[in-house]
Amino acid sequence: MILTVTMNPSIDTRYEVEHLVVDNVNRVTPQKTAGGKGLNVSRVLVQLGDDVVATGLLGGHAGAYLGELMDADGIPHRFTPIAGESRTCIALLHDGNQTELLESGPTVSTEELEAFLANYAELVQQADCVTISGSLPKGVPAECYAGMVETAVRAGKPVLLDTSGAALDAALAADVKPTLVKPNLTEINALLGTAFTTDEAAALGDAVAADPRFQGVAWVVVTMGAAGSVAFHDGHRYRVTTPPIQAVNATGSGDSTVAGFAHAIAAGMDDVAVLACGNTCGKLNAMDPQTGHLVMDKWGEVYASVEVTEV
Amino acid sequence: MILTVTMNPSIDTRYEVEHLVVDNVNRVTPQKTAGGKGLNVSRVLVQLGDDVVATGLLGGHAGAYLGELMDADGIPHRFTPIAGESRTCIALLHDGNQTELLESGPTVSTEELEAFLANYAELVQQADCVTISGSLPKGVPAECYAGMVETAVRAGKPVLLDTSGAALDAALAADVKPTLVKPNLTEINALLGTAFTTDEAAALGDAVAADPRFQGVAWVVVTMGAAGSVAFHDGHRYRVTTPPIQAVNATGSGDSTVAGFAHAIAAGMDDVAVLACGNTCGKLNAMDPQTGHLVMDKWGEVYASVEVTEV
């Protein structure tokens, strides 16, 4: 079983209007899905045929509705209930634009967080692999993910961490490191204080290898959009190039990449297969209008076109 | 007890941002209230000290949340549950504008509507006055309000109808008429096929008196914003002028006016008091930033400045 963590899930609501009328009334028909990066990961894992359990924090009536949306997507879930209402995030598609309204979400109490961490520790025991994605809700300290990573690693389970900011800083500063981190080029440059371009994979590799924060992180994958990715695993360095595709909705492609990595790592695949699987999932998500959903009938074609070279 | 009907309530969500960033992410903190025109009426009646029961249709998890929001506002409620999720309506305050995103809401089944109508008929027996406000949800025929008006009138209860379009047309075409309708000047001109201005109250009165659709409607009140209103009651004609005020949020002023009429009619007040009370509530709502909420400490001042003249 692969355990996915979503600490601040949301009712993702999509409104589509041809033209947004400012300062007046716009009548809309909503499409609502169980959102948050970890739930995108879960949705892709279900498509890949994995046993999944989604966990995190679900609040109030909105949380109960999110549970129903997960049921509809066939995602088994074991969230911890909280008193605050789970949030709603709106994607407003209008005039060729995607304008997003992201609610801040509920504040989590210390008791609620403790209840979640106990639930998480239990679920980790049953997991083959753990993914932790997205931001922390209000009331949860930045060190939370570092502790959750340690719980997984001490239980002997690979743990993939996809977050940013203070939560990532705290996880990289801790003694026990995540198995995989997946910064994009902008994020890794910010972390390293560098300005590497997609053509400087070798120099980037040297910088990552020299930085003590990445020591003990088995997998560092730096994603570079259409330029593919560079990856570092236990002293090996890889350059991954991906085929040009007809992208229709790239939202959730990073989450889909994480799902592909988790799928392959949980199955004990070799480095090349791990990288090919992750990058294939990212591409197949971008080809589908739904967020966190792969165009599965293109799997063979895209997978065969992903090139992984040790450099 | 005053019974208020809201057939398509919504979680009214207010997002305030200084500047809306189009085609990018906007982080927002929501303010959520129990919305829908009938719930604005209920909120004002609670402020006026009336016994109120709010009814209508509540769907799913969103409906349960709406029930909690009503509890928080001290509004007693006896809604009929439906399977579909109650809707959300968003008011986005940005760049000095109010851009609204109004969801269409759930579709109501025949069985659900029948269950509601049975509940409504029971509640009408206990009511001193009934208000019916707003649009009908999908799946409910336009004639629904006409039937609900008949139920109230046959039970000997005054019934105030504040709707528009096909639902109003059907109610005015029926044999049994509502006790009060409250079109604004634009709506009454559309109904009559006329183009009266605020200065032509006498001619408007003649046209209303001559139109068979208004025969049997005890009260016809035509609201004209800052210009006050003209009203027709059992052969009497009134011109109501209201004091200039510092309006901060006129949303819900029509609903507040209905609440004032219901309060006065239920209490058996005379024509002048009914008109003064309704118009005062409309003004006091516009002076308060919250929708469906009166600045009660200005009651005496505003009430004294409303002038009702028989013409």
HADDOCK unambig.tbl for C-alpha pairs under 7 A between the chains (distance, minus, plus):
assign (segid A and resid 22 and name CA) (segid B and resid 99 and name CA) 5.14 0.50 0.50
assign (segid A and resid 23 and name CA) (segid B and resid 97 and name CA) 4.80 0.50 0.50
assign (segid A and resid 23 and name CA) (segid B and resid 98 and name CA) 4.56 0.50 0.50
assign (segid A and resid 23 and name CA) (segid B and resid 99 and name CA) 4.24 0.50 0.50
assign (segid A and resid 24 and name CA) (segid B and resid 98 and name CA) 6.59 0.50 0.50
assign (segid A and resid 24 and name CA) (segid B and resid 99 and name CA) 5.07 0.50 0.50
assign (segid A and resid 24 and name CA) (segid B and resid 100 and name CA) 5.96 0.50 0.50
assign (segid A and resid 25 and name CA) (segid B and resid 99 and name CA) 6.27 0.50 0.50
assign (segid A and resid 25 and name CA) (segid B and resid 100 and name CA) 4.66 0.50 0.50
assign (segid A and resid 25 and name CA) (segid B and resid 101 and name CA) 6.23 0.50 0.50
assign (segid A and resid 26 and name CA) (segid B and resid 100 and name CA) 5.76 0.50 0.50
assign (segid A and resid 26 and name CA) (segid B and resid 101 and name CA) 4.91 0.50 0.50
assign (segid A and resid 26 and name CA) (segid B and resid 102 and name CA) 6.12 0.50 0.50
assign (segid A and resid 27 and name CA) (segid B and resid 101 and name CA) 5.89 0.50 0.50
assign (segid A and resid 27 and name CA) (segid B and resid 102 and name CA) 4.85 0.50 0.50
assign (segid A and resid 27 and name CA) (segid B and resid 103 and name CA) 6.03 0.50 0.50
assign (segid A and resid 27 and name CA) (segid B and resid 104 and name CA) 6.85 0.50 0.50
assign (segid A and resid 28 and name CA) (segid B and resid 101 and name CA) 6.33 0.50 0.50
assign (segid A and resid 28 and name CA) (segid B and resid 102 and name CA) 5.76 0.50 0.50
assign (segid A and resid 28 and name CA) (segid B and resid 103 and name CA) 4.86 0.50 0.50
assign (segid A and resid 28 and name CA) (segid B and resid 104 and name CA) 6.29 0.50 0.50
assign (segid A and resid 29 and name CA) (segid B and resid 103 and name CA) 5.53 0.50 0.50
assign (segid A and resid 29 and name CA) (segid B and resid 104 and name CA) 5.81 0.50 0.50
assign (segid A and resid 30 and name CA) (segid B and resid 103 and name CA) 6.57 0.50 0.50
assign (segid A and resid 61 and name CA) (segid B and resid 61 and name CA) 5.20 0.50 0.50
assign (segid A and resid 61 and name CA) (segid B and resid 62 and name CA) 6.69 0.50 0.50
assign (segid A and resid 61 and name CA) (segid B and resid 64 and name CA) 6.90 0.50 0.50
assign (segid A and resid 61 and name CA) (segid B and resid 65 and name CA) 5.89 0.50 0.50
assign (segid A and resid 62 and name CA) (segid B and resid 61 and name CA) 6.66 0.50 0.50
assign (segid A and resid 64 and name CA) (segid B and resid 61 and name CA) 6.90 0.50 0.50
assign (segid A and resid 65 and name CA) (segid B and resid 61 and name CA) 5.88 0.50 0.50
assign (segid A and resid 97 and name CA) (segid B and resid 23 and name CA) 4.80 0.50 0.50
assign (segid A and resid 98 and name CA) (segid B and resid 23 and name CA) 4.56 0.50 0.50
assign (segid A and resid 98 and name CA) (segid B and resid 24 and name CA) 6.58 0.50 0.50
assign (segid A and resid 99 and name CA) (segid B and resid 22 and name CA) 5.13 0.50 0.50
assign (segid A and resid 99 and name CA) (segid B and resid 23 and name CA) 4.24 0.50 0.50
assign (segid A and resid 99 and name CA) (segid B and resid 24 and name CA) 5.06 0.50 0.50
assign (segid A and resid 99 and name CA) (segid B and resid 25 and name CA) 6.27 0.50 0.50
assign (segid A and resid 100 and name CA) (segid B and resid 24 and name CA) 5.95 0.50 0.50
assign (segid A and resid 100 and name CA) (segid B and resid 25 and name CA) 4.65 0.50 0.50
assign (segid A and resid 100 and name CA) (segid B and resid 26 and name CA) 5.76 0.50 0.50
assign (segid A and resid 101 and name CA) (segid B and resid 25 and name CA) 6.23 0.50 0.50
assign (segid A and resid 101 and name CA) (segid B and resid 26 and name CA) 4.90 0.50 0.50
assign (segid A and resid 101 and name CA) (segid B and resid 27 and name CA) 5.89 0.50 0.50
assign (segid A and resid 101 and name CA) (segid B and resid 28 and name CA) 6.33 0.50 0.50
assign (segid A and resid 102 and name CA) (segid B and resid 26 and name CA) 6.11 0.50 0.50
assign (segid A and resid 102 and name CA) (segid B and resid 27 and name CA) 4.85 0.50 0.50
assign (segid A and resid 102 and name CA) (segid B and resid 28 and name CA) 5.77 0.50 0.50
assign (segid A and resid 103 and name CA) (segid B and resid 27 and name CA) 6.03 0.50 0.50
assign (segid A and resid 103 and name CA) (segid B and resid 28 and name CA) 4.88 0.50 0.50
assign (segid A and resid 103 and name CA) (segid B and resid 29 and name CA) 5.53 0.50 0.50
assign (segid A and resid 103 and name CA) (segid B and resid 30 and name CA) 6.57 0.50 0.50
assign (segid A and resid 104 and name CA) (segid B and resid 27 and name CA) 6.86 0.50 0.50
assign (segid A and resid 104 and name CA) (segid B and resid 28 and name CA) 6.32 0.50 0.50
assign (segid A and resid 104 and name CA) (segid B and resid 29 and name CA) 5.82 0.50 0.50
